[in-house]
Amino acid sequence: MAETIDAGQWNRTLLARQHLLDRVDEEAVEVLDRCVGLQSQDPQAPFVGLWSRIAGFDPAEVDELLVDRELVRMALQRGTVFLMDGLDARWIRTAVQPVLEAGLRQNHLRRLSADPAQVVDVALSAFGATEEALPSARIRELLAAQWPDDPAEALTAVVRARLPLVQVPPRGLWRHSGGLSYRLLDDWIGPGEPAVTGDEAGKDLIRMYLRGYGPATAGALGVWSGLTGLSGLLQEMADDWELVELTGPDGQALYDLDGLPIVDGATPAPVRLIAPYDNVLVANGDRDRLADAALYRATVTPNGRSPGFVLADGRLAGTWAREADRVVLTQLRDLSAAERSAAEGEARMLEDFLAR
C-alpha cells in the first residue's frame, strides 16, 4: 500500500526542494537546474526568483553567464520563455516541440495561405546571411514582404515555433532593456545534438521535475511541461523502481524519485517574496499545496500579467508590486503581526536588491 503524506509534508517538501525554506549558498546555474529553469517572459523576473532562493545573490553572475552563452532565454516548456542552461535547453526544446506545434496549429496555421515550410526557409536564409542577431521587427518585415496578404503575427509565430531561437543580450540582462533580437541556438552556443531524445528525454524531464517539484501528480507534470502522454512513462519508471508512488492528502496519486526525503510538515516556513510568473505557483497543477484557489484567482489579471507573490507559513498570503523605488505589499488574507513584520522586512530587502 502506498505511503500517505499529509498537506503539511507536501507543502514543506516542495518549499525545501525549491530553496524557499532556507536560502542556499549555491551558484545560480545550480539553482536554475533545480528549478528546471525560471520563467522569463518578464526578463527581470528570474533575477528575483534567484534572489528568493540564493543567499547574497549577485545578478552580475547571471549577466556573465548570459553574455558567455552558458545560459539562454528561449521558448521551452509550454512555449513560454525560460532562462536555462544552454545545453539543457537544446534537448528540452526538442522534447517540447510537440507543444509548440500544437499551439501553432490551434492559433495560427489556419490563418495562413503560405506554406509553413517556405516561411521557415525564408527565415533560415535570413539567419544564414548574417552573423549578427536578427531583430524581431526585421524578421517580421521579411516575411510580410514575401506574403503581404497573410497576418504578420501568424507568419512570425511559425518561425518562433519551428526554429530554436534564442533571445540574445542585452535583452534579459539585469536592469538593461533592449529590443527583441534572435539567433539560432546552434549559432549562439555552438552546434551540437540533443543530449537525449524520445522517451529518454521524457524520462529526464520527469526526473528533473520531481527533483525540484515533487512529489507530484501526473497532471501537474503535464501542466508544467505542456506535454501529454507522460503517464505511461511515469508508470514505466515506477515499475522499474526508479519512482515511488505516494498517496496525497486528498487521496491523489503522487510520484516521486525514490530516495528523496519528505520534509516534516511542522518545519518552520519563513515569509518569502517570490517572483512574478514563478512556476512554484503559476504553472503548478498541484497549486493547492501552496494556495487556496480563491486567493490565487484574486492574483490573476485580465492581461495575463503576474504580480509577485508573498508566501507566509508556506502558503500564498499576498502579492507585491514595485512602485517607483518601493515594493508595495497587498494582503490576500489577514497576516499576523509577526508575518506582517517579516513581509515588510523582505520587502525592504527586495527594494535594496532591485536598486542595485
Helices and strands as residue ranges (DSSP letters): E 3-4, H 7-17, H 28-34, E 38-39, H 45-51, H 59-67, E 71-75, G 77-79, E 81-85, H 86-95, H 97-107, G 109-111, H 116-128, E 134-135, H 136-146, H 152-162, E 165-167, E 181-184, H 185-189, H 198-213, H 218-225, H 231-239, E 243-247, E 253-257, E 272-274, G 287-289, H 293-297, E 308-312, E 315-323, E 326-331, H 337-354
